[in-house]
């Protein structure tokens, strides 16, 4: 797992769930909570704002909105309780190699 940020608990949960559900070729989970101190949804100790970059064959022939929905479905419990904001970049391996 490649996780970046000050805390690992929720980042590990996100990583585990996305790996189980999407079998990604690449996954990066970043806790960006420290950028949101004083903003809505920020909690002391962080673990409220995340970004993920996920590359998976499961996104093939799936439009961008439905890719976001796939990620949201896998993280629905966390989004309903702990995660305030989640930025998602979801690509197929072909899209990454063509960039």
N, C-alpha and C positions, 0 to 999 in steps of 0.2 A: 504494500500500500504506500502510495506517495501522498502524504498529508502535510499541509503547511498551515501553521497557526499556533496560537499559544495553548490551545487545549485539544485533547485528543478524544474525549469520550464520545461526543456527538459526531465528530468527524469519522471515527471508527464505525459507528452505527450506520452512517450514511454509506461509507465505503462497503461495509458488509452487505447491506441490503441491495445496493446497486450491482455489486459483483454477483450476488445470488440471482437477481432478476434479469440482468442484461448480459452477463458473461462478457464484459468489456475487454477489448484488446488494450485499452489504455483508460485509466481513470485517475483524475486528480481532484482531490477535495481540499478546499481552502476555507479556513475559518477567517472571515473578514470582519468579525465583530468589533475588533479594535478600531476599525475605521468609522464606527457608528456610535461611539461614546457620546452620550447626550442626545441622541436621536431616538425617535419612537421605536419601541421594540427591543432596544438594547437592555441587556441584563448585566448586572455585576458578575464578572467571571466569564463573560462572553458566551459562546456557543449559541448565538441567535441569528447570525448572518453568515451565509455560506455561498460559495460558488463551486460549481462542479464542471469539469470537462470530462465527457465520457464518449468513447469511440467504441461502437458496437455494430456487429453485423445485424443485430435485431432492428436497427433503424433503417435498413434497406427498404426502399419503396414506402416509407412512412414520412408524411410531411412534418414540418417543423412543429406545428401545434400538437400533433399527436405524439411526437417524441417527448415534448414537455409533459404531456398528460401521462405518458408511460412512467417517467421519472416521478411525477407527483403521486401517482398511484402507489408506487413502491415505498414512498416516504410519507404516506398520508397520515400516519399516527404522529410522526415527528412534526409535520407541518401543522397539525391540529393542536400541538402542545408546546413544543420547544423551539422550533425553527420559526423565526419571524420573517426572514427573507432568504430566497434561494435563487441564485442566478445560474442558469443552465446553458451550457454549450454542448449540444448532442450531435455527433456526426457519425457517418459510416466510415469505414477504413478508406474507401475510394475517395470520399470527399477530403479527407486529410492528406492523402498522397497527391491530390490534384491542386492543393493550395500552394 
